[in-house]
């Protein structure tokens, strides 16, 4: 992988993580009415709440990561094809 591609991939990963974290925080607040999601080590919260929060967080992170990386791959492909067509 070229250095430019590595940098773009890293940037997309950071972008997707930040976006997923923001979406999860908003989704958790809407679903539970609480500002903070439970931590697995929070003994004041029940198993159901902990596992639901983890499942929601994992699903959102996976979804956002796939969407961002897919969009990046399509953009890279289009630009590569366009530059070859012009060249």
C-alpha positions as CSV (number, residue, x, y, z in Angstrom):
1,X,0.0,0.0,0.0
2,X,1.4,3.4,-1.0
3,X,1.9,6.1,1.7
4,X,-0.8,8.3,0.3
5,X,-3.3,5.3,0.4
6,X,-2.3,4.5,4.0
7,X,-2.9,8.1,5.0
8,X,-6.3,8.2,3.4
9,X,-7.2,4.9,4.9
10,X,-6.2,6.1,8.4
11,X,-8.1,9.4,7.9
12,X,-11.2,7.4,6.8
13,X,-10.9,5.2,9.9
14,X,-10.6,8.2,12.2
15,X,-13.6,9.9,10.5
16,X,-15.7,6.8,10.7
17,X,-14.9,6.3,14.4
18,X,-15.8,9.9,15.3
19,X,-19.0,9.7,13.3
20,X,-20.0,6.4,14.8
21,X,-19.3,7.6,18.3
22,X,-21.5,10.7,17.8
23,X,-24.3,8.6,16.3
24,X,-24.1,6.1,19.2
25,X,-24.2,8.8,21.8
26,X,-27.3,10.3,20.1
27,X,-29.0,6.9,19.6
28,X,-28.3,5.9,23.2
29,X,-29.8,9.1,24.6
30,X,-32.9,8.7,22.4
31,X,-33.3,5.0,23.4
32,X,-32.6,5.3,27.1
33,X,-33.0,9.0,28.0
34,X,-29.6,8.9,29.6
35,X,-26.6,10.9,28.5
36,X,-24.0,8.3,29.1
37,X,-24.0,4.7,27.9
38,X,-23.2,2.0,30.5
39,X,-19.7,0.7,30.8
40,X,-19.3,-3.1,31.2
41,X,-17.6,-2.5,34.6
42,X,-20.5,-0.4,35.9
43,X,-22.0,-2.7,38.5
44,X,-24.9,-0.4,39.1
45,X,-26.3,-1.3,35.6
46,X,-27.9,-4.6,34.7
47,X,-26.7,-7.2,32.2
48,X,-29.5,-6.4,29.8
49,X,-28.6,-2.7,29.6
50,X,-24.9,-3.4,29.3
51,X,-25.4,-5.9,26.5
52,X,-27.9,-3.8,24.6
53,X,-25.6,-0.8,24.7
54,X,-22.7,-3.0,23.5
55,X,-24.7,-4.5,20.7
56,X,-26.0,-1.0,19.5
57,X,-22.5,0.4,19.7
58,X,-21.0,-2.5,17.7
59,X,-23.7,-2.4,15.1
60,X,-23.3,1.4,14.6
61,X,-19.5,1.2,14.4
62,X,-19.6,-1.6,11.9
63,X,-22.2,0.1,9.8
64,X,-20.5,3.5,9.7
65,X,-17.1,2.0,9.1
66,X,-18.4,0.0,6.1
67,X,-20.2,2.9,4.7
68,X,-17.2,5.3,4.9
69,X,-14.7,2.8,3.6
70,X,-17.1,1.8,0.7
71,X,-17.6,5.4,-0.3
72,X,-13.8,6.0,-0.2
73,X,-13.2,2.9,-2.3
74,X,-15.7,4.0,-4.9
75,X,-14.3,7.5,-5.0
76,X,-10.8,6.2,-5.3
77,X,-11.9,3.9,-8.2
78,X,-13.7,6.7,-10.0
79,X,-10.7,9.0,-9.7
80,X,-8.3,6.3,-10.9
81,X,-10.5,5.5,-13.9
82,X,-10.9,9.2,-14.7
83,X,-7.2,9.9,-14.5
84,X,-6.4,6.9,-16.7
85,X,-9.0,8.0,-19.3
86,X,-7.5,11.5,-19.4
87,X,-3.9,10.3,-19.5
